[in-house]
Structures are given as structure tokens and as C-alpha cells.
Amino acid sequence: MRTISDLRSVYPVNQDAEGIIPKIRNFALDMDGTVYLDETWIDGALEFLARIEQTGRKYCFMTNNSSKNAQVYVEKLHRMGLDIDPEKQLITSGHATVAYLKEHFPGKKVYLFGNQVLLDEFEQRGIQLEEDHPDVVVSAFDTSFDYPKLRKFCDFIRDGLPYIGTHPDYNCPTKTGFMPDIGSLHAYIQASTGRMPDKIVGKPNKEIIDYTLNVLGGEPGNTAVVGDRLYTDVKSGVFNGLYGIFVLSGEAQLVDLPTSDVQPHLIFDSVKDIIPLL
């Protein structure tokens, strides 16, 4: 078994031998596990954000976590000492899912398996929600559901309704470890209904990347996705023609790279270690 020292000799960490960072003008940043854990900034994250702006670059937060709406994130960041423009610097899988529904299911009634704050945001963004006779169902990261709600959702899925997922993450990192995320719920529902979502919108899929590039005004060749998960964050960059930057401050670690089909362009211990290269 390879040691961490062996892996760091194979996978260069905190290095940019090919001069990728100077090409990047836009950073799409994951949140949980990348810039903070719960409500604690990862060391150097605020300095990293400041440096991006000091060098004339742009950043936005791009999170798969659909348990919250944009306002919840804005208020959380404000409590943590950072004020952002939610229209230009915050993208959630919920936002991208609303855009996907409007394009592919215009005017259709939606049953949303999600927290109340997300239901409110969907309605504010023009989605018609329906509890009893929907045309399409959407699964989000619902941290408040009870068994009757889960059973109802499974009944709709068994009825064959179009089934959309906001994102695929199995776990959400916290200061004390991990909590089950929507991917775990998808597996549970599949065991009961035999179905996985027909479409998942969030990272690493093209839909959220296209939405993000549009918000940033960026191009794939000058934009990087930075995150702590290989199968969502880094993959969304690498597999969609953007740069994928892997940070070791959250879920995945170097030991995951040898067996992964996702190989990042750059690896850093944390976003703090990117600062000297900006």
C-alpha cells in the first residue's frame, strides 16, 4: 500500500509546473469542504478570495447543496464576514435545476422533495409546485423529510413521472465528519422503486457548468472549478473542458486518486496554497 509520502511524489501537490493558474480568470468554488466547514472558514480561504479580486479575477460559489436557498447562503456568508452579490457570485444546483425545468418542462407542475426554503425559492423563480398531481418530480437535499413524505415521493416515481435530481453527492461534509446527502437518498429510493433520476443537473453535469459560465461570463479555457470531491467538483471541470483543481481539505484525499477516473489538473492542500500563484 502506498504511503501518503509515496502518493505526494506521484501526484505533485501545491505546484503548477505547467503554468495553469496564470491562465485562469474565473474560479467556480465549491463551498462545504473547500472554503468552509459548517460556519468555520478553512484557513486562508478569505485571503484567497481577496487575492482573486485583487488580481482582477472573478469568483463565484457553485454548490450542489440544495438543502438551502440562495438567501440562506447569503446570510450565512454575511455572518461569517463576507458579503457577496447573490446574482453574480452564488450558484446552487437548485438554480440550475430551475433553469433546466423551464427549458425542458415549461409550464409543468412540479413535486419538489426538498426543504421549505427551497420550495419558496422555486416558486419565486417561476416554478409551479404541486403536491398531489404533478407532471414531474424533483429530488433535492431534504434535511427535514418524514416517512410519509418519502413514501409519497416514491409513489410518484413508481407512477413513471419524469424524475429529476438536483445533484448526486452521497455525503455532505461537516466539522464532525459527514452527513448523508441526496445521493444516499437516491440509492434508498432506487432500492424501493427500481429507478434512479432520469437526469441529475448539478455537478459534475454540463447543465450547471453552462449555467455557471453564463453567470461568470467566462470560457472553459479560462475557468477553473475548485473543490474537495473528485466525482462532482473536479469532474465537473475536467469532463466539461474547464480546469479541475482538487483541494485536500474536505471529502476526498490523495489515496482516492489511483483508482479514480477523474484526474485533476492541479492539487493543493487547501485554497490557501493557491494564493502564492495568483
Backbone torsions as a table, in degrees:
resi	resn	phi	psi	omega
1	MET	NA	133.6	-179.6
2	ARG	-72.5	139.4	175.1
3	THR	-83.8	167.9	177.1
4	ILE	-60.4	-37.6	178.3
5	SER	-62.0	-41.8	177.6
6	ASP	-62.0	-44.8	-178.1
7	LEU	-64.0	-38.1	-179.5
8	ARG	-70.6	-18.8	174.7
9	SER	-82.3	-25.4	178.2
10	VAL	-86.2	-41.5	-178.7
11	TYR	-110.7	102.8	-177.7
12	PRO	-62.6	127.3	-178.4
13	VAL	-110.9	139.1	179.1
14	ASN	63.3	33.3	178.9
15	GLN	-132.3	154.4	177.8
16	ASP	-140.8	66.4	-174.7
17	ALA	-62.5	-28.2	-176.5
18	GLU	-93.2	2.8	177.1
19	GLY	65.2	44.6	-178.8
20	ILE	-77.7	-42.5	-174.5
21	ILE	-55.6	-41.9	178.9
22	PRO	-60.0	-22.5	-179.9
23	LYS	-80.1	-17.9	-172.3
24	ILE	-86.8	124.7	177.9
25	ARG	-110.7	-14.6	-177.5
26	ASN	-135.0	132.7	177.4
27	PHE	-116.9	122.9	171.5
28	ALA	-100.2	110.8	-168.2
29	LEU	-106.8	128.5	167.4
30	ASP	-65.4	165.5	-177.7
31	MET	-111.4	-74.5	-178.9
32	ASP	-59.2	120.7	177.4
33	GLY	87.8	-8.2	-178.3
34	THR	-113.2	-50.0	176.4
35	VAL	-112.7	-21.3	176.1
36	TYR	-152.5	165.1	168.8
37	LEU	-125.5	121.5	-173.5
38	ASP	55.4	-112.7	178.3
39	GLU	-119.6	31.1	178.1
40	THR	-118.7	122.7	178.2
41	TRP	-64.3	137.8	168.4
42	ILE	-68.1	138.8	-174.5
43	ASP	-50.2	124.9	176.9
44	GLY	88.0	-3.6	-175.3
45	ALA	-65.1	-44.4	179.8
46	LEU	-63.7	-39.6	177.7
47	GLU	-64.1	-37.5	177.5
48	PHE	-62.6	-46.2	179.5
49	LEU	-62.6	-42.1	179.0
50	ALA	-63.0	-41.4	-178.9
51	ARG	-65.3	-37.2	176.2
52	ILE	-56.0	-48.0	-177.9
53	GLU	-71.2	-35.8	178.6
54	GLN	-61.9	-29.4	-178.2
55	THR	-94.7	11.7	176.0
56	GLY	78.6	11.9	177.1
57	ARG	-90.9	173.9	178.1
58	LYS	-124.7	154.3	172.8
59	TYR	-140.0	155.7	168.3
60	CYS	-139.4	155.1	172.1
61	PHE	-89.4	130.0	179.4
62	MET	-125.9	103.3	-174.7
63	THR	-116.8	141.5	173.8
64	ASN	-81.1	-14.8	-173.2
65	ASN	-68.3	106.2	-179.0
66	SER	-101.6	20.1	175.9
67	SER	-78.8	-12.0	-178.5
68	LYS	-127.7	159.3	172.2
69	ASN	-99.2	179.3	-175.4
70	ALA	-60.4	-40.8	-176.7
71	GLN	-63.1	-37.3	178.3
72	VAL	-61.4	-42.4	179.2
73	TYR	-67.3	-42.0	179.1
74	VAL	-60.0	-45.1	-179.6
75	GLU	-66.8	-39.1	178.7
76	LYS	-62.8	-47.8	-179.9
77	LEU	-63.1	-37.0	177.6
78	HIS	-61.9	-43.6	177.4
79	ARG	-60.7	-30.2	-177.8
80	MET	-88.4	1.1	174.7
81	GLY	97.3	15.5	-179.5
82	LEU	-129.3	126.4	175.5
83	ASP	-108.2	132.7	-177.7
84	ILE	-129.2	165.1	172.0
85	ASP	-90.4	108.4	-174.0
86	PRO	-64.4	-21.9	-179.6
87	GLU	-80.3	-23.9	-176.0
88	LYS	-116.0	-15.6	-172.3
89	GLN	-126.6	13.6	179.9
90	LEU	-144.2	119.4	178.3
91	ILE	-129.3	127.9	176.3
92	THR	-115.3	162.7	174.7
93	SER	-63.3	-25.0	175.0
94	GLY	-64.2	-44.6	177.2
95	HIS	-58.2	-48.3	-178.0
96	ALA	-65.4	-33.3	178.9
97	THR	-69.2	-40.2	175.2
98	VAL	-57.7	-46.1	179.5
99	ALA	-61.9	-40.4	179.6
100	TYR	-64.9	-43.7	179.5
101	LEU	-62.5	-42.0	-179.5
102	LYS	-64.4	-34.2	-179.6
103	GLU	-78.4	-42.4	-171.5
104	HIS	-102.0	-20.9	179.5
105	PHE	-134.0	53.9	-175.5
106	PRO	-61.8	131.3	177.0
107	GLY	76.8	0.6	-177.6
108	LYS	-82.0	150.7	178.9
109	LYS	-86.3	135.8	-170.4
110	VAL	-119.2	131.8	166.6
111	TYR	-96.4	118.5	-176.7
112	LEU	-107.4	117.2	174.2
113	PHE	-87.5	93.3	-175.2
114	GLY	-164.5	174.1	177.6
115	ASN	-69.8	159.9	-176.5
116	GLN	-60.3	-37.8	-179.3
117	VAL	-62.0	-32.9	178.7
118	LEU	-75.8	-38.5	175.2
119	LEU	-57.2	-43.9	178.9
120	ASP	-60.6	-42.7	-178.1
121	GLU	-67.1	-40.4	177.9
122	PHE	-59.3	-44.7	179.8
123	GLU	-65.3	-41.1	179.1
124	GLN	-63.1	-28.2	-179.3
125	ARG	-94.5	11.4	169.8
126	GLY	95.7	13.7	177.7
127	ILE	-93.4	130.5	178.8
128	GLN	-86.3	114.9	-179.5
129	LEU	-91.8	147.3	-176.5
130	GLU	-143.3	129.3	-176.3
131	GLU	-87.4	-30.7	-169.1
132	ASP	-115.4	-32.9	-176.1
133	HIS	-134.4	63.6	-177.8
134	PRO	-77.9	163.1	173.4
135	ASP	-96.3	-23.6	-177.2
136	VAL	-149.9	149.1	178.4
137	VAL	-118.2	146.3	-178.2
138	VAL	-129.4	129.3	174.9
139	SER	-100.1	130.3	174.8
140	ALA	-125.4	177.5	-179.2
141	PHE	-79.0	92.6	-176.1
142	ASP	-97.1	112.6	-178.9
143	THR	-97.5	10.0	-175.8
144	SER	-128.7	7.1	-173.1
145	PHE	-71.5	153.6	173.2
146	ASP	-116.2	176.5	-173.9
147	TYR	-63.8	-43.3	177.8
148	PRO	-57.4	-37.9	178.6
149	LYS	-65.9	-41.9	178.4
150	LEU	-63.9	-42.8	179.4
151	ARG	-62.1	-43.1	178.7
152	LYS	-60.6	-44.0	179.6
153	PHE	-61.6	-43.6	179.1
154	CYS	-63.6	-36.6	178.1
155	ASP	-61.1	-43.9	178.1
156	PHE	-61.9	-39.5	-179.6
157	ILE	-66.8	-41.2	177.0
158	ARG	-63.6	-28.2	178.0
159	ASP	-71.4	-7.6	176.3
160	GLY	88.5	13.9	179.1
161	LEU	-65.9	148.9	173.2
162	PRO	-52.9	136.9	-169.2
163	TYR	-127.4	111.0	-176.4
164	ILE	-113.7	137.6	175.4
165	GLY	-111.6	140.3	-179.9
166	THR	-71.4	-33.5	-178.4
167	HIS	-164.9	168.4	-173.2
168	PRO	-107.8	1.2	-170.3
169	ASP	-57.8	134.8	178.2
170	TYR	-82.3	-33.1	-177.4
171	ASN	-135.3	152.8	173.3
172	CYS	-116.8	122.3	-175.8
173	PRO	-72.0	145.5	174.3
174	THR	-134.2	175.2	178.7
175	LYS	-64.9	-23.4	-176.7
176	THR	-104.0	4.7	-179.4
177	GLY	141.0	-123.4	-177.5
178	PHE	-138.9	150.3	172.1
179	MET	-118.2	146.0	-178.6
180	PRO	-60.1	134.2	-180.0
181	ASP	-108.3	-168.5	-171.2
182	ILE	-64.7	-30.8	178.8
183	GLY	-61.5	-35.1	175.9
184	SER	-65.6	-39.2	177.2
185	LEU	-65.5	-40.6	178.0
186	HIS	-58.4	-41.4	179.5
187	ALA	-65.1	-39.5	178.0
188	TYR	-62.5	-46.7	-179.1
189	ILE	-65.9	-39.0	178.1
190	GLN	-60.9	-40.2	179.2
191	ALA	-61.1	-31.5	-178.3
192	SER	-88.5	-40.5	-171.9
193	THR	-106.3	-17.6	-175.7
194	GLY	81.3	8.3	-177.7
195	ARG	-124.1	139.6	163.7
196	MET	-102.2	165.2	178.5
197	PRO	-54.2	142.0	175.3
198	ASP	-67.9	-30.3	-179.1
199	LYS	-149.3	133.9	172.3
200	ILE	-114.5	126.8	-169.1
201	VAL	-90.4	-38.8	-172.8
202	GLY	-70.9	-177.8	179.1
203	LYS	-49.4	135.7	12.5
204	PRO	-98.4	23.6	-169.4
205	ASN	-84.2	157.2	-172.9
206	LYS	-61.4	-33.1	-174.0
207	GLU	-60.1	-46.4	-179.0
208	ILE	-72.9	-29.2	177.8
209	ILE	-68.9	-45.3	177.7
210	ASP	-60.4	-42.0	179.2
211	TYR	-62.0	-42.8	-178.6
212	THR	-67.1	-44.9	178.3
213	LEU	-60.1	-37.2	178.6
214	ASN	-65.0	-42.9	179.3
215	VAL	-65.4	-43.6	-177.8
216	LEU	-76.3	-20.8	-172.7
217	GLY	69.0	30.6	-176.2
218	GLY	-104.1	172.1	174.1
219	GLU	-118.0	155.6	179.1
220	PRO	-54.1	-37.4	-175.6
221	GLY	-73.6	-11.5	178.2
222	ASN	-124.2	20.8	-177.0
223	THR	-128.2	138.6	178.0
224	ALA	-123.5	143.7	169.9
225	VAL	-101.0	127.6	-178.0
226	VAL	-115.9	127.6	179.7
227	GLY	-167.8	173.3	-174.9
228	ASP	-102.0	-1.5	178.6
229	ARG	-113.1	132.7	178.4
230	LEU	-73.5	-43.8	-170.1
231	TYR	-79.3	-9.8	175.0
232	THR	-120.2	-67.2	-174.3
233	ASP	-60.9	-62.8	-174.4
234	VAL	-65.3	-41.1	179.2
235	LYS	-61.1	-36.2	-178.4
236	SER	-64.9	-28.9	174.2
237	GLY	-79.1	-57.2	-173.5
238	VAL	-60.3	-42.1	-174.7
239	PHE	-84.1	-5.3	179.6
240	ASN	-119.1	15.2	174.4
241	GLY	85.8	6.7	174.9
242	LEU	-97.3	175.5	172.4
243	TYR	-83.8	140.6	177.6
244	GLY	-113.5	119.1	-179.0
245	ILE	-113.3	125.2	-175.0
246	PHE	-103.2	123.7	175.1
247	VAL	-111.0	143.7	-172.5
248	LEU	-96.5	29.6	-174.5
249	SER	-101.0	4.6	-176.0
250	GLY	-137.1	-122.8	-169.1
251	GLU	-72.4	-58.4	-174.3
252	ALA	-85.5	157.7	-178.8
253	GLN	-137.0	175.1	-178.5
254	LEU	-56.4	-34.2	-177.7
255	VAL	-62.9	-16.5	-180.0
256	ASP	-83.8	-16.4	-173.2
257	LEU	-69.5	-41.8	-176.0
258	PRO	-59.1	-28.1	-178.6
259	THR	-105.0	6.7	-177.1
260	SER	-93.0	143.0	173.7
261	ASP	-83.0	-2.2	178.5
262	VAL	-108.2	118.1	178.9
263	GLN	-116.9	115.4	-174.8
264	PRO	-69.4	157.2	173.7
265	HIS	-73.0	-37.1	-178.9
266	LEU	-141.0	153.0	179.0
267	ILE	-131.7	133.8	177.3
268	PHE	-135.4	149.3	176.2
269	ASP	-60.6	-40.2	175.6
270	SER	-159.8	172.3	179.5
271	VAL	-61.8	-24.4	177.7
272	LYS	-56.3	-33.8	-174.9
273	ASP	-80.4	-6.1	174.0
274	ILE	-83.0	-25.2	-173.0
275	ILE	-51.8	-47.2	-177.6
276	PRO	-62.4	-16.7	-177.0
277	LEU	-95.3	-5.7	-178.6
278	LEU	-83.8	NA	NA
